[in-house]
Amino acid sequence: IGFNTSVIETGQGLEDRQSYWTEDLGSWQTGQRRMTMAEKEYLLQFFRAAKGKFNTWRYKDWLEYMATAENIGTGDGVEVDFQLQRSAGTTTKTVYLPVSGTVKVYIDDVEQVSGWTVGLTTGIVTFSVAPLAAEVITADFQFDKHARFDTDQFQAIFEAKKPDDTQAFYMVGSLPVVEVRGAP
């Protein structure tokens, strides 16, 4: 998880700090690892489909992928759309990619088993009838994040004892992955 902060030290030794993001962004490393030919081919095909840094995909951040009893709004008798979000310290992060089949919606702590839908690429919960004024809407859900590779290079080193070795392995270099804010 990271932020974008500028720190400038003045001539008197004081600091002027500027934070450019209100929300954090994740970053991950796949780590260098030894793979079979089949594993390397699978990852290489995915890397090619992503075109390196170009395309994004759904990424499960195993450090934070669930939300429980998250407040997503208060009814007013008119509004039917409510954005999934999760608390992150002192801020709230918008959730765009809920995992299908994991979303549970509650009005005043009573689970709503019907009468609503959720956009799996927007994270917007839409009620067929607007919740009444002052009704608190909460949700439990799992979510993914938009991510992309942070490199255009795929590096693999062939390791084999003989040229025709069917048990050959590849040492695949680390692939950095970064979170992409919002819905691309």
C-alpha positions as CSV (number, residue, x, y, z in Angstrom):
1,I,0.0,0.0,0.0
2,G,1.4,3.4,-0.9
3,F,0.7,7.1,-1.1
4,N,2.1,10.0,-3.1
5,T,3.7,12.5,-0.9
6,S,6.2,15.3,-1.6
7,V,8.6,16.5,1.2
8,I,10.6,19.6,0.7
9,E,13.1,20.7,3.4
10,T,13.4,24.4,3.9
11,G,16.7,26.2,4.5
12,Q,15.8,26.4,8.2
13,G,15.4,22.6,8.4
14,L,11.6,22.7,8.5
15,E,9.6,20.4,6.2
16,D,6.8,21.3,3.8
17,R,4.8,18.1,3.1
18,Q,2.1,17.7,0.5
19,S,0.0,14.6,0.1
20,Y,-1.4,14.3,-3.4
21,W,-3.8,11.3,-2.8
22,T,-6.6,11.0,-0.4
23,E,-6.7,7.2,-0.7
24,D,-3.8,4.7,-0.7
25,L,-3.0,2.5,-3.7
26,G,-1.7,-1.1,-3.6
27,S,1.3,-2.5,-5.2
28,W,2.6,-6.1,-5.3
29,Q,5.5,-8.2,-6.6
30,T,4.9,-11.7,-7.9
31,G,8.4,-12.5,-6.8
32,Q,11.0,-14.4,-8.9
33,R,10.3,-18.1,-8.9
34,R,11.0,-21.3,-10.6
35,M,8.2,-22.6,-12.9
36,T,7.5,-25.6,-15.1
37,M,7.2,-25.0,-18.8
38,A,3.3,-25.2,-18.5
39,E,3.3,-22.7,-15.6
40,K,5.6,-20.3,-17.5
41,E,3.4,-20.6,-20.7
42,Y,0.2,-19.8,-18.7
43,L,1.7,-16.7,-17.1
44,L,3.3,-15.6,-20.4
45,Q,-0.1,-15.9,-22.2
46,F,-1.7,-13.8,-19.5
47,F,1.1,-11.2,-19.7
48,R,0.7,-11.1,-23.5
49,A,-3.1,-10.7,-23.2
50,A,-2.6,-7.8,-20.7
51,K,0.0,-6.3,-23.2
52,G,2.3,-5.6,-20.3
53,K,1.2,-2.3,-18.6
54,F,-1.6,-1.6,-21.1
55,N,-4.7,-3.6,-19.8
56,T,-6.1,-4.0,-16.4
57,W,-7.7,-7.0,-14.7
58,R,-9.4,-8.0,-11.5
59,Y,-6.9,-8.6,-8.8
60,K,-7.6,-10.1,-5.3
61,D,-5.5,-8.4,-2.7
62,W,-5.3,-11.1,0.0
63,L,-4.4,-8.4,2.6
64,E,-7.8,-6.7,2.1
65,Y,-10.6,-8.3,0.1
66,M,-13.6,-8.4,2.5
67,A,-15.8,-5.9,4.0
68,T,-18.3,-6.5,6.8
69,A,-21.2,-4.2,7.9
70,E,-19.9,-1.4,5.7
71,N,-22.2,1.6,5.7
72,I,-23.1,2.5,2.1
73,G,-25.8,5.1,2.8
74,T,-28.9,6.3,4.4
75,G,-32.3,6.1,2.8
76,D,-34.3,9.3,1.9
77,G,-37.3,7.7,0.2
78,V,-36.1,8.8,-3.2
79,E,-32.5,7.5,-3.9
80,V,-32.2,4.0,-5.2
81,D,-28.5,3.8,-6.0
82,F,-25.8,3.3,-3.3
83,Q,-22.1,2.9,-4.0
84,L,-20.3,0.0,-2.2
85,Q,-17.4,1.4,-0.1
86,R,-15.2,0.2,2.7
87,S,-13.6,2.0,5.6
88,A,-9.8,2.3,5.4
89,G,-8.6,4.0,8.5
90,T,-9.8,7.6,8.5
91,T,-10.9,7.5,4.9
92,T,-13.5,5.6,2.8
93,K,-12.5,3.8,-0.4
94,T,-15.0,3.3,-3.3
95,V,-15.4,-0.4,-4.2
96,Y,-16.0,-1.0,-8.0
97,L,-15.4,-4.7,-8.3
98,P,-17.5,-6.8,-5.8
99,V,-17.1,-10.5,-6.2
100,S,-20.2,-12.2,-7.7
101,G,-22.3,-14.0,-5.1
102,T,-20.7,-12.5,-2.1
103,V,-22.7,-9.3,-1.6
104,K,-25.3,-9.2,1.2
105,V,-27.3,-6.0,1.7
106,Y,-29.0,-4.9,4.9
107,I,-31.5,-2.2,5.7
108,D,-31.5,-1.4,9.4
109,D,-29.6,-4.7,10.1
110,V,-32.2,-6.8,8.3
111,E,-30.8,-8.7,5.3
112,Q,-32.6,-7.9,2.0
113,V,-32.7,-11.2,0.1
114,S,-34.4,-9.6,-2.9
115,G,-35.4,-6.2,-4.3
116,W,-31.9,-5.1,-5.2
117,T,-29.1,-5.7,-7.7
118,V,-25.4,-4.9,-7.7
119,G,-23.2,-3.9,-10.7
120,L,-20.1,-6.2,-10.7
121,T,-18.1,-3.6,-12.6
122,T,-19.4,-0.5,-10.8
123,G,-20.1,-1.6,-7.3
124,I,-23.5,0.3,-7.3
125,V,-26.3,-1.3,-5.4
126,T,-29.6,-0.5,-7.0
127,F,-32.9,-1.0,-5.1
128,S,-36.2,-1.6,-7.0
129,V,-37.9,0.6,-4.3
130,A,-36.1,3.4,-2.5
131,P,-35.2,2.8,1.1
132,L,-37.3,5.0,3.4
133,A,-35.9,8.1,5.1
134,A,-33.3,7.4,7.8
135,E,-33.0,3.7,7.0
136,V,-29.4,2.7,7.3
137,I,-28.0,0.6,4.4
138,T,-25.0,-1.6,5.1
139,A,-23.4,-4.4,3.1
140,D,-21.1,-7.4,3.5
141,F,-19.0,-8.4,0.5
142,Q,-15.8,-9.5,-1.0
143,F,-14.1,-7.4,-3.6
144,D,-11.3,-7.2,-6.2
145,K,-9.2,-4.3,-7.3
146,H,-8.4,-3.0,-10.7
147,A,-4.7,-3.8,-11.3
148,R,-2.1,-3.9,-14.1
149,F,1.4,-5.0,-14.6
150,D,3.9,-2.2,-13.9
151,T,6.4,-3.5,-16.5
152,D,6.4,-4.2,-20.2
153,Q,9.1,-6.8,-19.9
154,F,8.6,-10.6,-19.2
155,Q,11.9,-12.3,-18.3
156,A,12.4,-16.0,-18.1
157,I,15.7,-18.0,-18.0
158,F,15.6,-21.5,-19.3
159,E,17.1,-24.2,-16.9
160,A,17.7,-27.7,-18.2
161,K,20.3,-30.4,-17.9
162,K,20.0,-31.4,-21.5
163,P,18.4,-29.7,-24.6
164,D,15.7,-32.3,-24.8
165,D,15.0,-32.4,-21.0
166,T,11.2,-32.8,-20.5
167,Q,11.6,-31.7,-16.9
168,A,13.0,-28.3,-17.8
169,F,12.3,-25.3,-15.6
170,Y,12.2,-21.6,-16.1
171,M,13.3,-19.0,-13.6
172,V,10.7,-16.2,-14.2
173,G,11.6,-12.7,-13.1
174,S,9.5,-10.7,-10.6
175,L,6.5,-9.0,-12.2
176,P,5.4,-5.8,-10.4
177,V,1.6,-5.2,-10.2
178,V,0.0,-1.9,-9.3
179,E,-3.6,-1.0,-8.3
180,V,-5.4,1.3,-10.7
181,R,-7.7,3.8,-9.1
182,G,-11.4,3.9,-10.1
183,A,-13.0,2.1,-13.0
184,P,-10.9,2.2,-16.1
